[in-house]
Amino acid sequence: MKQYIVDAFTSVPFAGNPAAVCVMEQWPEETFMKNLALENNLSETAFIVKEEDGYRLRWFTPASEVDLCGHATLASSFVILNYIEPESTSVSFHTRSGILTIKKHENLYEMDFPVYEQKEINVTEEMTKAFGVKPLKAYLGTDLVCVFADEETVRTMNPDQTLLKVLPGRIQNVTARGKETDCVSRSFAPKLGVAEDPVCGSAHCQIAPYWSEILKKESVTAYQASARGGYLHCRIHENGRITISGEAVLTAMSEIMV
């Protein structure tokens, strides 16, 4: 089984968000996939098998399987469109979140994702304690999104991982208006065994629509202000979908021997 390590949402190695992508002829035991994801210790390991109706894609964190992962989907499409089917310009994956189609446009990989519904909720004392700063607003959908006053607050935040686990949402995201981009954000996922996801595509299924509405812009440029950093180009559509685009680069290729 061949495994690729791809840095997503970046054009340079050792930035963006690294994902392992495993291309297989048939599905192994689920225990094997969980153990390999734990062994890789990346925020996501993606597993791909070619089936009669196309490719099927599954994502695993070091702790569990997830329903949707943006950066590992981008990394998977990068592998398929450059190393498996280099003559193709698009690929569709069957996933827990339905069929996801990714199109290659020059250096960008454009992913068609659903917009996550979210509603405003009360800012709580638990949120303030977990983040160390009181949010201006809070929204809850699949993930928690907390809005802060400025970019510097988001960049310098050092949240309490134990307290984050008590907060609602799959992932706890923080965001603010950006200086050079429309918004900046960071994504923390201790419930999934990931202290901080360097660049989280699926989180922008909530973050980008929020800023689109606030800024009255159909297209939103986003920067994930983690230590590695990464850029996302988001376009919100009226049909409840969002296009999230980014670059990717291969950093390693190996064979799994067990």
N, C-alpha and C positions, 0 to 999 in steps of 0.2 A: 504494500500500500504506500503510495507516494503522498508526502505531506509538504505543503508549501507554507512559508511564513510570509505574509504580505502586510505591509504597513498601509493602512487605509486613511483617506482624507489628508494625504500629503503627497508631495512630489519628490521628497528627499528621504533617504533611508533613516531609520531610527527616530522618526517623528510620527505624528499621527497616532493611529491605534493599531497595534499588531494583532493579527488573527492567524490562527493555524487553519489551513484548508486541506482536508483529506479527500482525495478522489478515489472511490472504491468501486469494485465490480459488483459487490453484493453487500448487504447490511450485516455487520457483525453483531454480536450480542450487545445489548444496551449497556451492560456492565463494563464492557470494553471501552465504549465511547466515553462513559463517565470517567473511567480511570485514565484514559489518554488525555482528556480535558484537564483533569487534575494534575497529571504529569506535566503537561505543557505550562500550566499555571498562567495562561493568558486570560484576558477577560472573556474571550470566546474561542472555541474550536468548532469549525464547521465541517459537516460530513455530507458528501455528495455521492449519490448513486444514479447512474443513468437507467431509467425505467422505460417501459413501452410508451408512456405518454409524456416523456421528457425527463428532466432532472428533478430529483427530490432532494431537498436541502433541510438539514436539521442543525440546530445550534446548541452547544453546551458550554456553560460557564464551569469553573472548577467545582461548583456546588450543585448545579441542576441544569436540566434542559429548559430552554426559554421559547416563548411563542414568536418572538421577532427580534432580530438583531441587525441593525443597519450596517455597521462597519464590516461585519463578517459576511454579509450579503454582497457588499461592494467587493471585498476581497475574493469571494467565490466567483463573482462574475469576471473579475480580473484574470483569475486562473483559467476559467473556461475559455474566455475570448482571446487569450494570448497563448495558451499552451495545449488546450484540448481541441478547440475549434477556432483556430486563428483566422479562418476565412469568414467567420460570422461577425456580425456587428450588434447582435442582441441575443439574450438568453432568458428563458423563463424557468423559474423554480417553483415546484409544488411544495408548499410549506404549511405549517400550522396556521399561518395567517392568510391562507389562500395562495393564489398564483401571483408571484412577484416577477415582473418583467424589468430587465435592466438593459439599457441601450448604451452603446459606446459612441460618444461624440467627441472626436479628436482625443484629448487627454482626459476627458471627463467620463465617468460612468454614472448614468442617470437612472435612479431607482424610483419606481412607482410604488408608493406606500399609502396605507390608509391614514387619514387624520384621526388622532385619538380625541374623543370627546372629553371635555374637562369642564369643571364648574368651580367657581370661586368659593373658597371655604375660609373660615376664620383663622387668622394668624394666632397661634397658640404660644403659651409660655414654653412648651416642650420644643417647639421649632426654634425659638430664640436661644434656648439653652444648647440645643444640638449644634446649631450653626455658629453660635457665639455672637451673632448680630441679629437684631429683630428684622424680619422681612417686612417690606411694604405691603405685599399682597401674597396670597397663596392660592394655588389651583390644584385640584385633584382629578386625575383621570386614571389611566393605567399607572402613571408615575405622579409623584408630587413635584410641582414646579413652584419655587419661591422666588419672588421678584425683589431685588435689592436696589438701593439708591444709585449706585455707581459701579463702574467697571473695577475700580481698585478694590472695593469690598469683596467682589467675587474672586478676583485674582489672589488675594492674600488670605482668604478664609482657610481656617484649619478646623473643620468640624469634628465633633466627638463621634467616633464610629459606633460606639455602643449606644449612644442616645439616638443616632440616626435610625437604628433598627426599630425603635419604638414608633417612629413617625409613619404615617400612612404612605402607600404607594410602593410599587415594585422598586423604583429608583428614586432617589431624592436629588432633584436638580435645583441649581441656583442660577439665576440669570439677571442681567442688567443691560441697559442701553450701552452699546459699544462706541468707542471713539473712532476706530478705523473701519469697523464693520457695523452692521445694524444692531447686532447684539453679541454679547459674550455669555458664556455659560460654563458650568462644570457639572459633572454627573457622579454621584456617589451611590454605590450599590452593595453595601455590606450584607444585605439580605441574600444576595446572589454570590457571596464569597469574593467580591471585588471591592476593595476600599474606594478606589476612584477609577472610573472608566475614562481613559485618556480622551477619546472622542466618541460620543454615543450618537449614532444616527437615529435610532428609534426614539430617543428622548426629544428629538426635534420634530417629531410628529405632534408634539404639544408646544414646545418652545417656539418654533417658527410660526405656527398659526397665531399664537398670542401676539408676537411682535408684528405680524402682518396686519392684525386688526388695530393695534395701537398706532402703528406708523402709517396705516392706510397704504400699504405697499403689497402688491401681489408677489413680488420676489424679495427674499430676505437673505442677506449674506450673514453668516454666523461664524464665530470663532470660538472654539472650545479651549478655554484658557488653562488647561492642565500643564504639567511640566513638559510634556511632549508637544502638545498643541496641534490643532488641525482646523481646516477650513471646510465649511459646508455651504453649498449653494442650494437654497430652498425656494420652490415655487408652489404656491397654494392654488388649488383648482376648485371650481365651484361644485364639482361632483363629489366632494368629500375625500379627495385624494391629494397627496402632496408628492412632488418630485424633489428628491434629495440627491444632489450630485457631488462628486468628489473625485480626486485623483487617487492613484495607488502605485506602490512600488514593491517589487519582490526583493526580499532580503535573504531568503534561504530556501533550499529545497533538499529534502531528505527522504529516506525510506524507513518506514516503521517495520521493525524486524520481528515483532512478537505477534 
